[in-house]
Amino acid sequence: MTSISVLPTHRRSLALRLAAATVGLTLALSGCVSSGRTSHPDNFAGDVACPVDPDPSITTTARVGWQAIPNGDLVVKDLELLEACMPEANISWIKMNSGGDAIQAFGSESLDISQVGSSPAVKSASPPLSKDIKVVWISDVIEDAESLIVKDPSVEKLSDLKGKTIAVPFGSTAHYSLLTALSEEGLTNDVRVINLATDAILAAWQRDEIDAAWVWEPTLSQLVESGHPILSSKDSAGLGAPTFDLVSATTSFVEENPDFLRMWTLVQAEGSRILTEEPESAAVSISVQLGVPVEDAQKLLDGYRYPTLEEQAGPDYFGGDGLAEAFSGTAEFLEQQREIDALAPASVYSEMPYGDAIEEAAK
């Protein structure tokens, strides 16, 4: 999972635009539960209305990258809300297995907008890649969904791991969270941190080659079967190192398609609303897209927080310096870990958040 911790009431204007679709959306979702949809993620045959007035004048061709992360983007994909709201647009969904895949696709100009973690997004904007991308949405704030799992039942706190081996995928949001926690405890030089992919972490755990791992689902649940969590990314966020799953887009796509981005933002806001206000319904879409039982999908949602449209327009994120500061901090971390060649100019990180569409949608 590649890839920081709030819920005010919707403004009246947005609430009025969304209210008309809510009843029909709930009925459609409840019908999905008994329809056998879990057999395939693309066999949705419902008729969910666009949550706002559809705009057939939008004829954008958009290549949209998605990842198997339980957030509003999966709800939007599952219910085909983009297609309902922009019926004349040419929208194709392309599976990305990681944020690294998305960044590579941006580089080859085979993707326009995609789900990507905060660390990969910052890495992409930094040397040597120096890609011209913008962040247009926060899909989720990572909390307990990425956690430090330890094997020894006597280990209760981070300092108990002194002299031990901890595995984590380097350059990931989990790596950022782990090193933040180690630095806070003064343990950076007192533990062995090794770079392993998630599948390799599970194998190393089973062979007793590691003592702990900071990781995400599904590996996280597999480790918890014989271990226990002592810290999570929610704790790291409290130390000033928040991590996100974001949506990024090429700057050229953003500048050339303002109407598409405005409607896309309204639809993503609806996806986040469903997650927070109708979690049982959202879990149906998540379960279908991830191929897991509904009850498991509901549990996955507990590891994230989903900022509302109004929150994202506010001072902590796109409406202030919070998001830009988080990107700068992430860049400094990546440079220290030699994941990037050098820091980009400060203006690169301050200009990565693109809040115009969010500000307009929140009016």
N, C-alpha and C positions, 0 to 999 in steps of 0.2 A: 504494500500500500504506500504508495508513494504519494508521495505527496511530499489556535490559539483560542474565554470561557464564559444568557440574558434574554426577556421576552415581553416587550410592551404590546399594548393593544393596537390592532390595525387602525390606520386612519380611516375615517368614515368613507372617503371617496373610494378607496380600494375595496373596503368591505362591501359597499353597495355593488361594485362591479362584480365581485366574486360570489355574492350571496345567491344569485339566481341559479348558479351552477351547482351549488353544494348539495341540494337534495337529490338531484339527478345523478350526481357523481357518487353519492353514498349508495344509492340503489344499484347503480351499475356495478360498483365494487362488491357489494354484498352478493350480487348475483354471480360474481366470479368465483366465490368460495365454493360453490357447489357445481361449477361447470367443468371441472377437471382440467383447468388451465395450467396446473402445475406441470403438465406433461411437456410443455414447450413454451419458451418465452415469447414467441411471435404469433401465437394463435388467438390473440385478443379479438373478439368479435363483438364487443360492446359498442355502445353509441354514446360516448361521453362528450358533453358539450364543451366548447371552448369557455373558459371561465370569464372571458371578456368578449367584446364584440370581435368576431373574426375579421381578418383583413385580407381579402383576396387580391389586393393590389400588390402584395409582397410576392415577388417572383424570384427571390434569391435562391441560388444553388448553394447549399451548405453541407459540408462534410463534417459530421458531428462525432467526435470521439467519446466513448463511454467506457467506464470501468465497473467492475463488479464490487461496488462500494454501496452499502445501504444508506442512500440519501435520496433527496428529492429528484435528482436527475433520473434515477431508475423508475420512479413513479411517473415522471413525465414521459419517459420512453415507453413504459408499459401501457399507459393509457392513450398513447398517441396524441397527446395534447398539442404538441407543436404542429402536427399535421392538421388537427382540427382548427387551430387558430390561424394557420397560414396555408389554406387549402391549395394555393397555386404555387407555393414554394417547392423546390426540389430538395428534399431533406433525406440524407442517407446517414445511418448510424453505423459506426465502425468500431469494433471492439478493440480496446487497448488493454494489454495485460499489465501495464505499469505506467507510471508517470514518465519513465525513461522512454517507453515506446511512443508516447504522445509527443515528447520533445523531438524524438527522431523524425516522426511524421511531420511535425511542423517544419523541420529543417529540410525535408525533401519536398515540401509544398504539396503534401498529399492530405492535409487536414486543415480545417479552418477554425474550429472551436472544439475544445475538449476538456474533459475532467483530468486534473493533474494535481499532485500534491504540492504543498508550498515549497518544499526543498527542491524538487525537480524544476519547478517554475523559476525559482531564483537561480538555479544552476544554469538553466537555459539562457537567462538574460545576462549572465556573467561570462567573462573570457574563459576558455577560448571560443565558446559557442556564440555568445553575444547575439542571441536571437531577438528580433523585434516583436515582442509579444506584450499583451495587456492581460491583466486579471480583471474579469468582468463579474464574478459572482463567488460567494463563499458557500459551497455546498454543505459543509459541516465543519464544526470545531471538534477536533479529535480529543476525546477524553479517555475513558477506560477502555476504548476499543484498541488502544495500543498500550501494553503494560509490560512491566518487568516481572517475569515468572521465575521463581527459584525452586530448585528440586529439594534441597535439605529442609525438612520441616522445622528445624531449630533456627533457621534464618528468619528473622522478623523485621530487620531494617537493613538499609543499604550498607552500613558500616560492617555488618556481619559478613559481607562478601569480600572483605579485604583478603588479597592473595588468591582470589578465585578467578575463574574464566567466565566471561559474559559474551554471548554472541548477539550480533545485530547486523542487519544489512546496512553497510556503510553508505552514507549519503542520503539515507532515508529520513523521514520525519522521526521515526523511532530512534535512530542514531543521534539525532539532534537532541531529543528528549533525554536519552541516556547520558550523554556527555554533560548536559546541563546539570543533571542531578549529581553526577560524580564530582563535577567542579564545585558545586555548592557544598558538598560534604568533604572536600579536600582529598578525594580518593582517586583523582585522575591517574596518578602514578602507582597506585596500590592495587589495582586490579588489571587483569589481562582482558582487553576488549578485542574480539576477533570478528572478521567480516565473513558472514555466511548468509546465503540466500535462505528464504523461509523453509523450503523443502530440506535443505541441508541442515538447518537448525534442528528440525525434528529428528533427522537421522543421528546427528551428533548427540542430541539429548538421550535418545534411546541407547546409544553406545556409552553413555556416561562420560562423554568427552568434554562437556560443558557443565557449568554449575547453574547458569541462569541465562535468560534471553529476554530481550525487549522486542516484542513482536506483535503481530496483528492476526486477525482471523484469516483462515481457519486454523492456522498453526497455534494460535493462542489457546483455543479451547482444547486442542490435543495435548498441549503441555500442562494445562491445568488438571488434567486427569491424574497426573502423578506429581504435580507441583502446586504452588500457590502464588498469587500476586502480592507484591509488597509496595509497588509504585505504579503510577500510570501517567499518561501524557497530560492528564488533568493536573497532576501535581507539578509537572514541569511548567505548565502554563502559569501556575501560581508563582513560579520563580522567574517569570518574565520571558519564557520561551514557548509561546503558544504555537501550535501546528494546526494546519487546515487541510482539507481537501477543497480545491478551488476549481474554477473553470477559467481557462485562459483561451485567448484567441489571438490570431495574428493581427498586428496593428493595421495592416492593409484591409483585412476583412472588417474590422471594427469601423474604420473610417468610411468604407464604401457601402456599408449596409446598416445605417442607423435605424431604419424602420424594423428590419429583422431583429436587431438587438433589443429594441424596445419591447417588441412582442415576446421575444425569447425570455426577457427578464420577467415580464408579467407571468408567464407560464411557469418559470422556475419558482417564483414567489408562491404560486399555487401549489406546486409540489412540496415546498417546505411547509406550507400551511396544513396540508393533508397529514404530513408526518407528525406535526405537533398537536393538531386538533382532532385528527382521526387516525391514531396510530394503528388501530386494528385493521382498518381498511388499507392503510399504506402497507402494512405487513403482507397483505395478499400480493400486491404488486412486487414487493421485494422478494417474496418467496418464489414467485414465478421466474423473475429475472435471474435469481441466484440459484434456482433449482434446489431449494431447501424447504423443509416443512414450515408452515406458517408460524408455529410456535417458536421455532428457531429464529425466524426472521424477526419476530417481536423482540427477542432477547438481544439481537444484534443492534437494534435501534437504541438500546440503553447506553451504548458506549460512545454516543455522539451527542452533540448539541447542534440544533439547526437554527441559525439566526434568521429572524424575520426580515422582510424587505425593509421595514422601518429601522430596524437595528443596523442593517448594512448601510443604510443611507446616513446613519448617525456618526458622531465623532469618534467612536471606537474603531470604525472600519473605513468605509469609502468617504465618509463625510469629514474625516479628520486625518490625523497622522498615524493612527494606530496600526493600520495595515502596512503602510510604508515603513514604519519603524520595525515591524516584525520581519519584513523582507530584508532590511539592512542587517538586522541581527542574524538572520539565517545566512546571509552572504558572508558575514564575518566568520561564522562557524564553518562554512564550507571551505573558506580559504585556509583556516587553521588546519582542517583535515585534508588539505591538498586535493579537494574535490573540484576546485576551480583554480585556474592559473593565477588569477588576481581579482581584486574587487573592481567592479565597474564603477564609473563615476557615480557619485551619490544621486545625481538626478535620474539615473536609470531606475533605481529602486523606488524613488519617490514618485516617479511617473508610471510605474507598473500598474497601480490600481486605476481602473477606468470606471468612474462612477457616474458618468453622464446619464446612461440609460437607467440606472438604479434611481438616481435623483428624479428623473422624469416620471418613472413608474410609481414612485412613492408619493407624488403630488395628489 
